[in-house]
Amino acid sequence: MAEVHPRALTVVRIDVLDDGSELVAFTICRGCALEFGRTDGDVLPGDDFDNEKALPWVAPSCGLCFERWVGPAAPGEGG
């Protein structure tokens, strides 16, 4: 996999009803975007909402991606 800045962001949207009326945005790190073959601005069909092969589990961002953006939690901050 190519070298990726750990705080780079990729936003993809899912067309929940497949008619453009309800788009849900998800934010993933660039590493996950590369792993799942996603590019910034992708619009995915509603069936991909819970498809493990389309996106990592996100709500609205992947916990692993979030940790890459902010760094590990300090002692006593949870995590």
Buried (B, 14 or more C-beta within 10 A) or exposed (E): EEEBEEEBBBBBBBBBEEEEEEEBEBBBBBBBBBBBEBEEEBEBEBEBBEEEEBBBEBEEBBEEBBBBEEEEEEEEEEE
